[in-house]
Amino acid sequence: MVAITASIISEIIIVALALFVLFFVFSIGRSLVRLLMGLIVNAILGLASLFLLNTFLNVGIPLNTPEIIASVIFGLPAVGTMLILRIAGIPI
């Protein structure tokens, strides 16, 4: 009878640990997905604003590889910085 009780207690502990691990994995996964979605949206907005500024406002920001990479990685802040540099007359 004692062996059965110890077996049940050990199974309860294993199930509780498994539930804790699953909760931990899902909470990290959810925050990782939220972070990745934020980065993807920021990259799309950066590229779209760079394209719209050059197409409709004729700002003249060159569409070179470094500018595109900066707008993909940093998004709108990079485009804003390039726009400020262009307005100030500093070559990009």
C-alpha positions in Angstrom: 0.0 0.0 0.0 2.9 2.4 0.8 4.5 1.7 -2.6 1.3 2.6 -4.5 1.0 5.9 -2.6 4.6 6.8 -3.4 4.0 5.9 -7.1 0.9 8.1 -7.2 2.7 11.0 -5.5 5.6 10.7 -8.0 3.2 10.7 -10.9 1.5 13.8 -9.6 4.8 15.6 -9.2 5.8 14.6 -12.8 2.5 15.8 -14.2 2.8 19.1 -12.3 6.4 19.6 -13.6 5.2 18.8 -17.2 2.4 21.4 -16.9 4.8 24.0 -15.5 7.3 23.4 -18.4 4.5 23.6 -21.0 3.2 26.9 -19.5 6.8 28.3 -19.5 7.4 27.2 -23.1 4.1 28.7 -24.3 4.6 32.0 -22.5 8.1 32.4 -24.0 6.7 31.4 -27.5 3.9 33.9 -27.3 6.3 36.8 -26.4 8.7 35.6 -29.2 5.9 35.7 -31.7 4.8 39.1 -30.5 8.4 40.4 -30.9 8.8 38.9 -34.4 5.5 40.3 -35.6 6.6 43.8 -34.3 9.8 43.5 -36.2 8.1 42.4 -39.4 5.5 45.2 -39.2 8.3 47.8 -38.5 10.2 46.5 -41.6 7.2 46.7 -43.8 6.3 50.2 -42.7 9.9 51.3 -43.2 10.1 50.0 -46.7 6.7 51.4 -47.6 7.5 54.8 -46.3 10.8 54.9 -48.1 9.1 54.0 -51.3 6.2 56.5 -50.8 8.6 59.3 -49.9 10.6 58.7 -53.1 7.6 58.1 -55.4 5.2 60.8 -54.3 7.2 63.5 -52.6 10.4 63.1 -54.7 12.6 63.4 -51.6 15.5 61.8 -53.4 16.7 59.2 -50.9 18.7 56.8 -52.9 17.4 53.2 -52.9 20.8 51.5 -52.4 21.5 48.4 -50.5 22.6 50.1 -47.3 19.5 52.3 -47.2 17.1 49.4 -47.8 18.9 47.3 -45.2 18.7 50.1 -42.6 15.0 50.6 -43.3 14.3 46.9 -43.0 16.3 46.5 -39.7 15.3 49.8 -38.0 12.1 50.6 -39.9 10.5 54.1 -39.5 13.3 55.5 -37.3 15.8 54.8 -40.1 13.7 56.4 -42.7 13.1 59.4 -40.5 16.9 59.7 -39.9 17.6 59.5 -43.7 14.9 62.1 -44.3 16.4 64.5 -41.7 19.9 64.0 -43.2 18.6 64.6 -46.7 16.8 67.8 -45.6 19.9 69.0 -43.8 22.0 68.5 -46.9 24.2 65.8 -45.5 24.8 63.1 -48.2 23.6 59.7 -47.4 
